[in-house]
Amino acid sequence: MSEQMHKYPECRLTKKGREYIGKVNKTESGKECLRWDKMPYGTPDDFLTNYTYSAHFINLDTWSHQSYCRNPSGKERPWCFVMDKDVQWEYCDIPMCTDTVLPTPV
């Protein structure tokens, strides 16, 4: 059995995965992620108060992140908002990268 190669950006480079920019849009339990730019439950408690909501995201925007799993707040790993007011957010199952050759920046 061969080991599956996980190539960036569809994997995380670090444990917390703050750099993750892949296109997974479902949580570990299979719930669909909500759009970040809709702020469905307001600003999360673990966001820094001296930064705007958008400043927590790569590119300093929320719309380009659509409904993909991200980690803008520094939780344990990538997560997203879900359509459940009692739960509000869940972690996503994003694998660690196994391909250590990263793309060259343009």
LOMIZA-873539 format. One record per atom (N, C-alpha, C, O): residue in three letters; x, y, z. Coordinates in steps of 0.001 Angstrom, whole numbers, plus 500000, padded with zeros to 6 digits. Atoms other than C-alpha are relative to their C-alpha. Layout:
ALAXYZ;...
# end
This chain:
MET500850498827500000;MET500000500000500000;MET500899501242500000;MET501805501352500827;SER499172498798500066;SER501476503383499001;SER499413501105500871;SER498197501225501020;GLU500427498883499153;GLU501345506398501281;GLU499507501131499111;GLU500140501457498107;GLN500565498910500781;GLN499158509218499977;GLN500832501265500187;GLN501189501623501309;MET499246498751499946;MET501049512404499110;MET499021501164500107;MET498105501288499294;HIS500832498814499840;HIS499427515584500355;HIS500844501197499594;HIS501846501513500236;LYS499241498878500537;LYS500611518570498330;LYS499341501329500351;LYS498118501468500316;TYR500462498642499727;TYR500325522220499291;TYR499376500570498729;TYR499943500350497659;PRO500654499418498829;PRO497930524082499228;PRO498871499154500582;PRO498169499626501476;GLU501096500824499482;GLU495503521190499860;GLU500375499234501263;GLU499810498179501552;CYS499581500580498730;CYS497247520379503133;CYS500555501137500847;CYS500706502260500367;ARG499448498934499154;ARG498655522289506084;ARG501477499746500264;ARG501915498609500438;LEU498554500066499789;LEU502318523048506583;LEU500349499966501486;LEU501388499434501876;THR499757499914498563;THR502033523670510327;THR498835499368500759;THR497760499156500197;LYS501036500629499182;LYS500052522114513164;LYS498713500829500010;LYS497626500284499819;LYS501189499145499956;LYS497692525101513438;LYS499432500302498620;LYS498250500625498503;GLY500496499811501358;GLY497426525495509671;GLY499514501395499666;GLY498608501551498847;ARG500432498624500303;ARG497087529276509645;ARG500275500361498548;ARG499626501253498002;GLU499637499716501388;GLU498683529239506168;GLU499125499241498999;GLU499254499441497791;TYR500808500841500886;TYR496118526775504768;TYR499109500850499090;TYR498344501685499572;ILE500825499256500962;ILE494502528156501584;ILE499339499053498989;ILE499005499457497875;GLY500629500982500873;GLY493030524972500102;GLY498496500198499889;GLY497959501215500328;LYS501421499839500308;LYS489439524358499096;LYS499075499033500730;LYS497962498783500266;VAL500904500828499201;VAL488047522012501760;VAL498943500934500583;VAL499268501976501152;ASN501084499147499508;ASN484622523411502684;ASN498976499226500821;ASN497810499611500901;LYS500848500785499094;LYS483200520753505022;LYS500794499682501252;LYS502017499549501214;THR499353500289498723;THR483924520025508665;THR500246498492500145;THR499837497694499302;GLU499731501417499728;GLU485109516743510159;GLU498718499180500068;GLU498711498009499690;SER501268500721499885;SER481475515808510822;SER499177500064498713;SER498098499477498635;GLY500704499921501284;GLY480462516667507235;GLY499101501203499826;GLY498408501314498814;LYS500823498789500146;LYS478737519998507892;LYS500639500949498994;LYS501862501072498927;GLU499500499031500975;GLU479031522585505132;GLU500409501287500700;GLU499754501737501641;CYS499500498752499434;CYS481028525700505924;CYS499205501189499460;CYS498755501188498314;LEU500646498748500395;LEU479427529143505831;LEU501059500984499526;LEU502236500845499856;ARG499077498979500516;ARG480990532131504073;ARG500544500855501139;ARG499810501284502029;TRP499345499172498991;TRP483492534048506165;TRP499513501443499951;TRP499370502081500994;ASP500376498591500111;ASP482373537420504812;ASP498596500293500517;ASP498227501462500639;LYS501348499793499451;LYS478837536907506182;LYS500016500169501514;LYS499020500602502091;MET499881499910498537;MET480082536832509812;MET498727499488500680;MET498067500254501382;PRO501290500514499548;PRO477161534542510756;PRO499724500142501489;PRO498561500208501886;TYR500207499889498558;TYR477702534845514514;TYR500781501168500589;TYR501096501184501779;GLY499223498862499547;GLY479567538123514710;GLY501482499653500074;GLY501909498619499562;THR498562500233499869;THR483255538395515543;THR500253498981501109;THR499785499169502233;PRO499714501006498965;PRO484528535289517389;PRO500778500589501173;PRO501558501527501007;ASP499340499522498777;ASP485746535801520956;ASP501513499895499930;ASP502211500685500565;ASP498554500185500024;ASP489234534546520097;ASP500700500838498923;ASP501901500672498710;PHE499377499056500939;PHE489843537212517407;PHE500576501158500814;PHE500014501553501836;LEU499374498880499302;LEU492153540019518458;LEU499134501241499890;LEU498629501556498812;THR500891498837499993;THR490224543121519450;THR500619501226499336;THR499890502117498901;ASN499364498833500603;ASN492805545579518095;ASN500227499831498498;ASN500936500631497888;TYR499934500228501445;TYR492505544152514548;TYR498583499939499452;TYR497660499499500138;THR501312500154500621;THR489612544379512148;THR499764498518499722;THR500707497728499692;TYR500357501388500319;TYR487781541143511352;TYR500780499526498779;TYR501352498437498800;SER499312500377501245;SER489281541091507824;SER501510499849500183;SER502138499057499481;ALA498549500044499794;ALA492823541637509136;ALA500480498649500530;ALA501682498381500513;HIS499632501325499506;HIS492784538126510620;HIS500254499002498873;HIS500755497903499115;PHE499911500910501138;PHE492786536595507129;PHE501172500335499088;PHE501564501495498960;ILE498990499795501032;ILE495527536093504546;ILE499363500876498927;ILE498194500673498601;ASN500478499000500980;ASN495118538906501948;ASN499157501094500655;ASN498665501992499971;LEU500763498997499253;LEU493346540932504659;LEU498584500187499485;LEU498049501296499516;ASP501387499929500434;ASP489933540106503234;ASP499286498724500419;ASP499926497737500781;THR500768501196499668;THR487143537655503936;THR499317499410498777;THR499105498198498719;TRP500769500496501150;TRP485344537388500593;TRP500759498971499183;TRP500146498025498688;SER499249500941500833;SER488172535563498780;SER500148498629500667;SER500487497653499997;HIS499903501270499287;HIS488170532841501450;HIS498693499217499926;HIS498614498073500374;GLN501300500610500246;GLN484542532081500559;GLN499524499179501193;GLN499379499713502293;SER500458500856498900;SER483364529121502647;SER501008498881500261;SER500635497788500685;TYR498948501000499800;TYR486693527280502855;TYR500473499987501448;TYR500413501002502143;CYS499444500127498654;CYS488187525992506089;CYS501245500883500105;CYS502073500912499195;ARG498866499121499740;ARG490685528457507548;ARG500275500013501493;ARG499521499434502275;ASN499705499816498585;ASN492327529310510848;ASN500433501444500250;ASN501591501687500588;PRO499632498599499810;PRO492229533101511128;PRO500221500393501453;PRO500825501430501727;SER499913499627498588;SER492059533054514925;SER501085499268500770;SER501324499577501938;GLY498936500718499305;GLY494871530639515761;GLY499510498868500882;GLY500188498490501837;LYS500471501174499257;LYS492720527777517072;LYS500970498853499746;LYS502010499055499120;GLU499111501159500126;GLU494258524278517166;GLU500298499624498553;GLU501398499165498247;ARG499836500344501420;ARG493738523750513396;ARG498891500676499204;ARG498015501302499801;PRO501025499329500804;PRO491610524992510457;PRO498573499607500411;PRO498316498481500838;TRP501379500155499591;TRP487898525398511133;TRP499124500880499119;TRP499629501595498254;CYS500914499082500684;CYS484798527147509785;CYS498705500110500791;CYS498410499284501655;PHE501332499829499429;PHE481406528467510829;PHE499061499005499335;PHE499208498695498153;VAL501005500917500531;VAL478485526052510408;VAL498609500537500331;VAL498457501382501213;MET501354499514499799;MET474731526581510231;MET499350499277501177;MET498452498454500995;ASP500526500570498770;ASP474011525600513822;ASP500366500974501119;ASP501516501017501555;LYS499716498962499009;LYS473684528393516395;LYS500523499430501310;LYS501233500121502041;ASP499519500602498761;ASP474347525964519258;ASP501466499592499900;ASP502181499606500902;VAL498620500433500219;VAL477646524758517739;VAL500840501155499452;VAL501956501371499924;GLN499412498847500686;GLN478574527799515537;GLN501199499673499118;GLN501253500163497989;TRP498833500324500817;TRP481903526350514288;TRP500480498591500319;TRP500206498052501392;GLU499400501318499800;GLU483708523036513850;GLU501346499951499299;GLU501607500707498363;TYR498707500222500644;TYR487199521856512977;TYR499814499261498677;TYR498837498539498478;CYS499974500679501291;CYS487989520635509478;CYS501136498978499999;CYS502134499149500699;ASP498987501044500092;ASP489983517525508609;ASP500953500331498854;ASP500756499887497723;ILE499009499602500997;ILE492947519028506765;ILE501286499235500316;ILE501839499398501404;PRO498800500788499712;PRO495921516643506445;PRO501254500869500040;PRO501298501960499472;MET498689499355500019;MET499487517648507143;MET500628499709498637;MET500392498645498065;CYS499335500200501281;CYS501567518081503980;CYS501055498911500125;CYS501813498875501094;THR498973501034500031;THR503693515073503086;THR501000500275498886;THR502086499695498862;ASP499090499593501072;ASP505233516645499970;ASP500732501232500509;ASP500121502287500682;THR499240498900499406;THR508005518858501311;THR500504501020498985;THR501129502010499367;VAL499579499054501029;VAL508671520598497986;VAL498860500985499772;VAL497825500619499214;LEU501034498984500139;LEU506678523842498046;LEU500157500728498675;LEU501259500813498133;PRO499909499263501242;PRO505805525839494949;PRO500849501269500166;PRO500849501883501232;THR499184498791499960;THR508172528693494123;THR499098501218499839;THR498273501255498926;PRO500826498792500122;PRO506588532123494718;PRO500264500697498661;PRO501389500718498162;VAL499869499298501286;VAL505939534077491541;VAL500449501408500215;VAL500616502156499252;
# end
